[in-house]
Amino acid sequence: MSKLTHIDETGRARMVDVSDKAVTTREAVAEGFLRMTPETLALALSGEGKKGDVRAVAEIAGVMAAKQTSSLIPMCHPLPISKAEVRVEPGEGGLAVTARVKTTGQTGVEMEALTAVSIACLTLYDMLKAAEKGMVIEAVRLVSKTGGKSGGWRA
């Protein structure tokens, strides 16, 4: 019926059986952006907001989210993550978020990297919303992945 791996031949959702897949080193990088006014960006970079260092908190939240992805996304496999790194850096018009997640296993960590970026962006929004409610989370995407049967991929 479908070429989607999470849909069986009858159209029902399923968790993919990865037991026959080779164990390989896999890594994924994702990115996102939180657009804001220059005043809010200055506040975020100053570390002097009421909630403290918003960038550090968002980076920690992203790492925590990567480790919980299989609890959030129904068909994701729980994975032994060997590396989860999230960086929040100033960019033109806001804060750029990048996540790099790595494992050695039978399935990739794309969803973990995307989840890390998404939660880091949401954490930034939460911590800065008192200053600006009109911020926009945008451009959340997979940048690259390596490992597995399909090999590498880059946006």
DRENPA-3360 file (N, C-alpha, C; in nm, 2 decimals, always signed):
BEGIN
1 = MSKLTHID = +0.08/-0.12/+0.00/+0.00/+0.00/+0.00/+0.09/+0.13/+0.00 ~ +0.18/+0.14/+0.09/+0.26/+0.26/+0.11/+0.41/+0.22/+0.11 ~ +0.49/+0.32/+0.07/+0.63/+0.30/+0.08/+0.68/+0.36/+0.21 ~ +0.60/+0.42/+0.29/+0.63/+0.47/+0.42/+0.66/+0.35/+0.52 ~ +0.78/+0.36/+0.58/+0.82/+0.25/+0.67/+0.74/+0.23/+0.79 ~ +0.67/+0.33/+0.84/+0.59/+0.32/+0.96/+0.44/+0.29/+0.93 ~ +0.41/+0.25/+0.81/+0.28/+0.21/+0.77/+0.29/+0.07/+0.71 ~ +0.21/-0.02/+0.76/+0.21/-0.16/+0.71/+0.13/-0.18/+0.59;
9 = ETGRARMV = +0.12/-0.30/+0.53/+0.05/-0.32/+0.41/-0.10/-0.30/+0.41 ~ -0.15/-0.29/+0.54/-0.30/-0.27/+0.55/-0.32/-0.12/+0.58 ~ -0.22/-0.04/+0.59/-0.24/+0.10/+0.62/-0.23/+0.14/+0.77 ~ -0.20/+0.04/+0.85/-0.19/+0.07/+1.00/-0.05/+0.11/+1.04 ~ -0.04/+0.20/+1.14/+0.08/+0.25/+1.19/+0.16/+0.13/+1.26 ~ +0.29/+0.13/+1.25/+0.37/+0.03/+1.31/+0.51/+0.08/+1.34 ~ +0.57/+0.02/+1.44/+0.71/+0.05/+1.47/+0.79/-0.04/+1.38 ~ +0.89/+0.02/+1.31/+0.97/-0.06/+1.21/+1.06/-0.16/+1.29;
17 = DVSDKAVT = +1.07/-0.28/+1.24/+1.16/-0.38/+1.29/+1.30/-0.35/+1.24 ~ +1.39/-0.32/+1.33/+1.53/-0.29/+1.29/+1.62/-0.40/+1.33 ~ +1.57/-0.51/+1.37/+1.65/-0.62/+1.43/+1.75/-0.68/+1.32 ~ +1.72/-0.67/+1.19/+1.81/-0.72/+1.09/+1.90/-0.61/+1.03 ~ +1.89/-0.49/+1.08/+1.98/-0.38/+1.03/+2.12/-0.39/+1.10 ~ +2.22/-0.35/+1.03/+2.35/-0.35/+1.08/+2.37/-0.24/+1.19 ~ +2.45/-0.27/+1.28/+2.48/-0.17/+1.39/+2.60/-0.08/+1.33 ~ +2.57/+0.04/+1.31/+2.67/+0.14/+1.26/+2.67/+0.26/+1.34;
25 = TREAVAEG = +2.77/+0.34/+1.33/+2.78/+0.47/+1.39/+2.69/+0.57/+1.31 ~ +2.61/+0.64/+1.38/+2.51/+0.73/+1.31/+2.51/+0.86/+1.38 ~ +2.50/+0.96/+1.30/+2.50/+1.10/+1.35/+2.41/+1.19/+1.27 ~ +2.34/+1.28/+1.34/+2.25/+1.37/+1.27/+2.27/+1.51/+1.33 ~ +2.26/+1.61/+1.24/+2.27/+1.75/+1.27/+2.14/+1.82/+1.23 ~ +2.08/+1.89/+1.32/+1.96/+1.97/+1.29/+1.98/+2.11/+1.33 ~ +1.90/+2.20/+1.27/+1.91/+2.34/+1.31/+1.77/+2.41/+1.31 ~ +1.76/+2.52/+1.38/+1.64/+2.60/+1.39/+1.68/+2.74/+1.42;
33 = FLRMTPET = +1.58/+2.83/+1.42/+1.60/+2.97/+1.45/+1.48/+3.03/+1.53 ~ +1.52/+3.11/+1.62/+1.41/+3.19/+1.69/+1.43/+3.34/+1.66 ~ +1.34/+3.39/+1.58/+1.34/+3.53/+1.53/+1.28/+3.62/+1.64 ~ +1.35/+3.73/+1.67/+1.31/+3.82/+1.77/+1.36/+3.96/+1.74 ~ +1.31/+4.06/+1.82/+1.36/+4.20/+1.80/+1.50/+4.21/+1.85 ~ +1.57/+4.32/+1.80/+1.71/+4.34/+1.85/+1.71/+4.36/+2.01 ~ +1.60/+4.42/+2.06/+1.60/+4.44/+2.21/+1.59/+4.31/+2.28 ~ +1.51/+4.22/+2.23/+1.50/+4.08/+2.30/+1.63/+4.01/+2.28;
41 = LALALSGE = +1.69/+4.01/+2.16/+1.82/+3.95/+2.14/+1.92/+4.00/+2.24 ~ +1.93/+4.13/+2.25/+2.03/+4.19/+2.35/+2.00/+4.14/+2.49 ~ +1.88/+4.13/+2.53/+1.84/+4.08/+2.66/+1.89/+3.93/+2.68 ~ +1.86/+3.85/+2.57/+1.90/+3.71/+2.57/+2.05/+3.69/+2.58 ~ +2.12/+3.78/+2.51/+2.27/+3.77/+2.51/+2.33/+3.82/+2.64 ~ +2.26/+3.91/+2.71/+2.32/+3.97/+2.83/+2.33/+3.88/+2.95 ~ +2.24/+3.78/+2.95/+2.24/+3.68/+3.06/+2.18/+3.75/+3.19 ~ +2.12/+3.86/+3.17/+2.06/+3.94/+3.28/+1.91/+3.93/+3.29;
49 = GKKGDVRA = +1.85/+3.84/+3.22/+1.70/+3.83/+3.22/+1.66/+3.78/+3.36 ~ +1.53/+3.79/+3.39/+1.48/+3.74/+3.52/+1.50/+3.59/+3.54 ~ +1.51/+3.52/+3.43/+1.53/+3.37/+3.44/+1.67/+3.33/+3.42 ~ +1.77/+3.42/+3.41/+1.91/+3.38/+3.40/+1.96/+3.37/+3.26 ~ +2.06/+3.28/+3.25/+2.12/+3.26/+3.12/+2.03/+3.17/+3.03 ~ +1.95/+3.23/+2.95/+1.86/+3.16/+2.87/+1.92/+3.06/+2.77 ~ +2.04/+3.10/+2.72/+2.10/+3.01/+2.62/+2.15/+2.88/+2.68 ~ +2.21/+2.89/+2.80/+2.26/+2.77/+2.87/+2.14/+2.68/+2.91;
57 = VAEIAGVM = +2.03/+2.74/+2.95/+1.91/+2.66/+2.99/+1.86/+2.59/+2.87 ~ +1.85/+2.66/+2.75/+1.80/+2.60/+2.63/+1.89/+2.49/+2.58 ~ +2.02/+2.50/+2.59/+2.11/+2.40/+2.55/+2.09/+2.27/+2.63 ~ +2.07/+2.29/+2.76/+2.05/+2.17/+2.85/+1.91/+2.11/+2.82 ~ +1.81/+2.19/+2.80/+1.68/+2.14/+2.76/+1.68/+2.06/+2.63 ~ +1.76/+2.10/+2.53/+1.77/+2.03/+2.41/+1.84/+1.90/+2.43 ~ +1.94/+1.89/+2.51/+2.01/+1.76/+2.53/+1.91/+1.67/+2.60 ~ +1.84/+1.72/+2.70/+1.74/+1.63/+2.77/+1.63/+1.58/+2.68;
65 = AAKQTSSL = +1.59/+1.67/+2.59/+1.48/+1.63/+2.49/+1.53/+1.52/+2.39 ~ +1.66/+1.53/+2.35/+1.71/+1.43/+2.26/+1.70/+1.29/+2.33 ~ +1.73/+1.29/+2.46/+1.73/+1.16/+2.53/+1.59/+1.11/+2.55 ~ +1.49/+1.19/+2.54/+1.35/+1.15/+2.56/+1.27/+1.14/+2.43 ~ +1.33/+1.14/+2.32/+1.26/+1.15/+2.19/+1.16/+1.03/+2.18 ~ +1.20/+0.91/+2.21/+1.12/+0.79/+2.19/+0.99/+0.80/+2.28 ~ +1.00/+0.88/+2.39/+0.88/+0.90/+2.47/+0.78/+1.00/+2.41 ~ +0.83/+1.08/+2.32/+0.75/+1.19/+2.26/+0.70/+1.15/+2.12;
73 = IPMCHPLP = +0.77/+1.08/+2.04/+0.74/+1.05/+1.91/+0.70/+0.90/+1.90 ~ +0.57/+0.86/+1.88/+0.52/+0.73/+1.90/+0.60/+0.61/+1.84 ~ +0.65/+0.63/+1.72/+0.72/+0.51/+1.65/+0.87/+0.52/+1.66 ~ +0.93/+0.61/+1.74/+1.07/+0.62/+1.75/+1.12/+0.51/+1.84 ~ +1.24/+0.45/+1.81/+1.30/+0.35/+1.89/+1.38/+0.42/+2.00 ~ +1.38/+0.37/+2.13/+1.47/+0.42/+2.23/+1.61/+0.39/+2.19 ~ +1.70/+0.49/+2.19/+1.84/+0.47/+2.15/+1.94/+0.50/+2.25 ~ +2.05/+0.43/+2.26/+2.16/+0.47/+2.35/+2.24/+0.58/+2.29;
81 = ISKAEVRV = +2.20/+0.70/+2.32/+2.27/+0.82/+2.27/+2.41/+0.83/+2.33 ~ +2.51/+0.84/+2.24/+2.65/+0.85/+2.29/+2.69/+1.00/+2.29 ~ +2.62/+1.09/+2.22/+2.65/+1.23/+2.22/+2.53/+1.31/+2.18 ~ +2.51/+1.41/+2.26/+2.40/+1.51/+2.23/+2.45/+1.65/+2.26 ~ +2.47/+1.73/+2.16/+2.53/+1.86/+2.18/+2.43/+1.96/+2.12 ~ +2.40/+2.06/+2.20/+2.31/+2.17/+2.15/+2.38/+2.30/+2.17 ~ +2.38/+2.38/+2.07/+2.44/+2.52/+2.07/+2.34/+2.62/+2.04 ~ +2.34/+2.73/+2.11/+2.25/+2.84/+2.08/+2.35/+2.96/+2.06;
89 = EPGEGGLA = +2.35/+3.02/+1.94/+2.44/+3.13/+1.91/+2.36/+3.24/+1.85 ~ +2.41/+3.37/+1.87/+2.34/+3.48/+1.81/+2.35/+3.47/+1.65 ~ +2.24/+3.51/+1.59/+2.23/+3.52/+1.45/+2.17/+3.65/+1.41 ~ +2.16/+3.67/+1.28/+2.10/+3.79/+1.22/+1.95/+3.79/+1.25 ~ +1.90/+3.87/+1.35/+1.76/+3.88/+1.38/+1.71/+3.78/+1.49 ~ +1.80/+3.71/+1.56/+1.76/+3.62/+1.66/+1.87/+3.52/+1.70 ~ +1.82/+3.40/+1.75/+1.91/+3.30/+1.80/+1.91/+3.17/+1.71 ~ +2.02/+3.13/+1.67/+2.03/+3.01/+1.59/+2.06/+2.89/+1.68;
97 = VTARVKTT = +1.99/+2.78/+1.66/+2.01/+2.66/+1.75/+2.05/+2.55/+1.66 ~ +2.16/+2.48/+1.70/+2.21/+2.36/+1.63/+2.22/+2.25/+1.72 ~ +2.18/+2.13/+1.68/+2.20/+2.01/+1.76/+2.27/+1.90/+1.68 ~ +2.36/+1.83/+1.75/+2.44/+1.72/+1.69/+2.42/+1.60/+1.78 ~ +2.36/+1.49/+1.73/+2.33/+1.37/+1.81/+2.40/+1.25/+1.74 ~ +2.45/+1.17/+1.83/+2.53/+1.05/+1.78/+2.49/+0.92/+1.86 ~ +2.49/+0.81/+1.79/+2.47/+0.68/+1.85/+2.54/+0.57/+1.77 ~ +2.56/+0.46/+1.82/+2.60/+0.34/+1.75/+2.48/+0.24/+1.77;
105 = GQTGVEME = +2.41/+0.22/+1.66/+2.29/+0.13/+1.67/+2.24/+0.09/+1.53 ~ +2.11/+0.05/+1.53/+2.05/+0.00/+1.41/+1.95/+0.09/+1.35 ~ +1.94/+0.21/+1.40/+1.85/+0.31/+1.34/+1.91/+0.45/+1.37 ~ +1.88/+0.55/+1.29/+1.94/+0.68/+1.30/+1.88/+0.77/+1.41 ~ +1.95/+0.89/+1.42/+1.91/+0.98/+1.53/+1.86/+1.12/+1.47 ~ +1.80/+1.11/+1.35/+1.75/+1.23/+1.30/+1.64/+1.29/+1.39 ~ +1.55/+1.21/+1.43/+1.44/+1.26/+1.52/+1.49/+1.32/+1.65 ~ +1.60/+1.26/+1.70/+1.65/+1.31/+1.83/+1.71/+1.45/+1.81;
113 = ALTAVSIA = +1.78/+1.47/+1.69/+1.84/+1.60/+1.66/+1.73/+1.70/+1.64 ~ +1.63/+1.67/+1.57/+1.52/+1.76/+1.54/+1.44/+1.79/+1.67 ~ +1.42/+1.69/+1.76/+1.36/+1.71/+1.88/+1.44/+1.81/+1.97 ~ +1.57/+1.78/+1.97/+1.66/+1.87/+2.05/+1.65/+2.02/+2.01 ~ +1.65/+2.04/+1.88/+1.64/+2.18/+1.83/+1.50/+2.24/+1.86 ~ +1.40/+2.16/+1.84/+1.26/+2.21/+1.87/+1.24/+2.25/+2.02 ~ +1.29/+2.16/+2.11/+1.27/+2.19/+2.25/+1.36/+2.30/+2.29 ~ +1.48/+2.31/+2.24/+1.57/+2.43/+2.27/+1.50/+2.56/+2.23;
121 = CLTLYDML = +1.44/+2.56/+2.11/+1.37/+2.68/+2.06/+1.25/+2.71/+2.15 ~ +1.18/+2.61/+2.19/+1.06/+2.64/+2.27/+1.10/+2.69/+2.41 ~ +1.22/+2.63/+2.46/+1.27/+2.68/+2.59/+1.31/+2.83/+2.58 ~ +1.38/+2.86/+2.47/+1.41/+3.00/+2.46/+1.29/+3.09/+2.45 ~ +1.19/+3.05/+2.38/+1.06/+3.12/+2.37/+1.00/+3.14/+2.51 ~ +1.00/+3.03/+2.59/+0.94/+3.04/+2.72/+1.01/+3.13/+2.81 ~ +1.14/+3.13/+2.80/+1.22/+3.22/+2.89/+1.23/+3.36/+2.85 ~ +1.19/+3.39/+2.72/+1.20/+3.53/+2.67/+1.06/+3.59/+2.64;
129 = KAAEKGMV = +0.95/+3.51/+2.66/+0.82/+3.56/+2.62/+0.77/+3.68/+2.70 ~ +0.83/+3.70/+2.82/+0.79/+3.82/+2.90/+0.84/+3.94/+2.83 ~ +0.94/+3.93/+2.76/+1.00/+4.05/+2.68/+0.93/+4.06/+2.55 ~ +0.89/+3.95/+2.48/+0.84/+3.96/+2.35/+0.76/+3.83/+2.32 ~ +0.63/+3.85/+2.30/+0.54/+3.74/+2.27/+0.54/+3.71/+2.12 ~ +0.58/+3.80/+2.03/+0.57/+3.78/+1.89/+0.69/+3.71/+1.83 ~ +0.78/+3.65/+1.91/+0.89/+3.57/+1.85/+0.84/+3.46/+1.76 ~ +0.92/+3.42/+1.66/+0.88/+3.31/+1.57/+0.99/+3.21/+1.56;
137 = IEAVRLVS = +0.95/+3.08/+1.59/+1.03/+2.97/+1.57/+1.02/+2.93/+1.42 ~ +1.14/+2.92/+1.35/+1.14/+2.89/+1.21/+1.26/+2.81/+1.17 ~ +1.24/+2.76/+1.05/+1.35/+2.69/+0.98/+1.41/+2.57/+1.05 ~ +1.32/+2.50/+1.13/+1.37/+2.37/+1.19/+1.38/+2.27/+1.08 ~ +1.50/+2.21/+1.07/+1.53/+2.12/+0.96/+1.65/+2.03/+0.99 ~ +1.65/+1.92/+0.93/+1.76/+1.83/+0.93/+1.87/+1.88/+0.83 ~ +1.99/+1.89/+0.88/+2.10/+1.95/+0.80/+2.18/+1.83/+0.74 ~ +2.21/+1.73/+0.82/+2.28/+1.62/+0.77/+2.26/+1.49/+0.85;
145 = KTGGKSGG = +2.29/+1.38/+0.79/+2.29/+1.25/+0.87/+2.40/+1.16/+0.80 ~ +2.46/+1.08/+0.89/+2.55/+0.98/+0.84/+2.52/+0.84/+0.90 ~ +2.57/+0.74/+0.84/+2.56/+0.60/+0.89/+2.43/+0.53/+0.83 ~ +2.43/+0.41/+0.86/+2.32/+0.33/+0.82/+2.32/+0.28/+0.67 ~ +2.23/+0.21/+0.63/+2.22/+0.15/+0.49/+2.22/+0.26/+0.39 ~ +2.14/+0.37/+0.41/+2.13/+0.47/+0.31/+2.25/+0.57/+0.31 ~ +2.34/+0.55/+0.40/+2.46/+0.63/+0.40/+2.44/+0.78/+0.45 ~ +2.52/+0.87/+0.39/+2.51/+1.01/+0.43/+2.41/+1.08/+0.35;
153 = WRA = +2.37/+1.19/+0.41/+2.28/+1.29/+0.34/+2.31/+1.43/+0.40 ~ +2.30/+1.52/+0.31/+2.32/+1.66/+0.35/+2.22/+1.75/+0.28 ~ +2.17/+1.85/+0.35/+2.07/+1.94/+0.29/+2.14/+2.03/+0.19;
% end
